[in-house]
């Protein structure tokens, strides 16, 4: 039976649970020294002096690098959604917690203790720290179109369309700064052999590291070798190469010693970026029967001067519901804060909270069931351009979800369902995320020990990409998944897709299939043409791990061993899809039940369901984990997570003790159902992305359930009990 679509255990699972998977911070090599990052204690200003004498005299200290004893780094030449400038090249402080020095010592403890001895003085300037204060002066974004209008013939403006609507609603929704909180901290180990750099670093794509290090260090990219086989979570902020990476590599070159730098948990709140704040004012106009006439979404995102990233949070309104009139605007408020960067479903996670809340507010005003309103406005084409969807079964997601969740039992009257001390409510949110397929190359190698190695520069952030490689190769080659060895995270491998944009499987999967076919062809040719082969001159075929000619059948491992050949391999490339005719997205419906304590107003999610239309599901087990993980993250987004910025530009709760994320006791029973319709316009494999899709709509579903339970519409995340009292 084909392993595709089955619940397959992760091939890297045993290594991870036994502690034998080496993450970056686990690596140790000869003569290793340790770096410790020193960060700024102001948000905006200029460094005027830095007293490093005591640190340099401390036991074990090898060097202190700062703007006064700088390491030569060249300007960044490509944007990676990280900082716009390399570290230590000027005296300017652009945010609280910026890297301003690196202490290198024989041990981590010596470097850390010496760092505490450095005294820095500044000329301070008053930072901009209030998003709300900056809103009246919000400006167009540095990239992208500030305003998009799609209007029906004869309609002069979106406001005219709203004015002509029979029913309208309008409200403003806000979201705070969120942080990624991956289990693995950011780390880099750099070692030089002559002018060749070997670097172990946390990354969502090793080729990204090669490019950045070559440009920033001024060396040939062919002389940079990056290793990163295991990544302990990322959610976006391991895409870029943050300040500690080039400075560690440059320090290792200057000292002639390998250096490892691991960020502290507090430093991961500042140096490596965060999800921006946002506000959206959403106005919906509709006929009395619920058909939408107009959607207007004016979105504003915070943005840091240290990075170029912002979230065009209103964009989702162009893609989800059928409406003849659409308006989206994008503006930014520049704050003197750590870099803003991508975080799981950038724009869609925040954007869907506002749009899904507004849809429920419209349903209430219409006296209509929120699910029925969504079904009535399910669009068979891309709302903004009229292109047909490559594959869409959202209505089936709604129908199956309603049946499985018991939506018919939902009482539309808020505060009407009481279970002891708890008010109970149900909510829904539509999930969607863009789908794509880029370029990818993969190598498949038949080995004499009877295993098959599948290699590509892809990254596995805990998403199960390694197991996807093994499943697809095993399926094509007719061998057990256990005999396939995935090799990811090595820059010397063929260039596969980085882990981002929910496109790893949709891009790399077809390349794995093509490479397996090419390797099988190469193996058959090898068997038939190699001198001394028992198949030489025969008509050979391959089946289920063996070469066959007539009555002769030999496993590929035995054949290679007999001929004393270590391996036969082939590499194949899969092209990107650039279809100007169709729209590509994953779709789904998230249902949520919330209980709110009648006396304390404590909100609790009691159960969730997500029905998913994301094309072919390669591994049922890890796909379920991906969706459940996104829903759990959505619970945090809705009820718990917020990074608080004080007037001095400092994140006041930059620890895992004070930044609240869901833990086991916060997680309810979660059900996931996949439709599993292949999207063959995207690829023969038919798989679309699910990693980011899974958080979209979750916060809106929770907020809508809270309203159904309590009658209170909370438009500012997170929904904490003080807002419900």
Secondary structure, 3 states (H helix, E strand, C coil): CCCCCECCCCCCHHHHHCCCCCCHHHCCCCCCEEEEEEECCCCCEEEEEEECHHHHHCCCEEEEEECCECCCCCCCCCCCCCECCCCCCCCEECCCCCEEEEEEECCHHHHHHHHCCCEEEEEECCCCCCHHHHHHHCEECCCCCCEEEECCCCCCCHHHHHHCCCEEEEEEEEECEECCCCCCCCEEEEEEECCEEEEEECCCCHHHHHHHHHHHHCCCHHHEEEECCCCCCCCCCCCCCCHHHHHHHHHHHHHCCCEEEECCCCHHHCCCCEECCEEEEEEEEECCCCCEEEEEEEEEEEEECCECCCCCHHHHHHCCECCCEEEEEEEEEEECCCCECCCCCCCHHHHHHHHHHHHHHHHHHHCCCHHHHHHHCECCECCCCCCEECCCCHHHHHHHHHHHHCHHHCCCCCCCCEECCEEEEEEEEEEEEECCCCCEEEEEEEECCCCEEEECCCCCCCCCHHHHHHHHHHHHHCCCHHHEEEECCECCCCCCCCCCCCCHHHHHHHHHHHHHHHHHHHHHHHHHHCCCCCCCCCCCEEECCEEEECCEEEEHHHHHHHCCCCEEEEEEEECCCCCCCEECEEEEEEEEEEEEECCCCCEEEEEEEEEEECECCCEHHHHHHHHHHHHHHHHHHHHCCCECECCCCCECCCCCCCCCCCCHHHCCEEEEEECCCCCCCCCCCCECCCCCHHHCCHHHHHHHHHHHHHCCCCCECCCCHHHHC
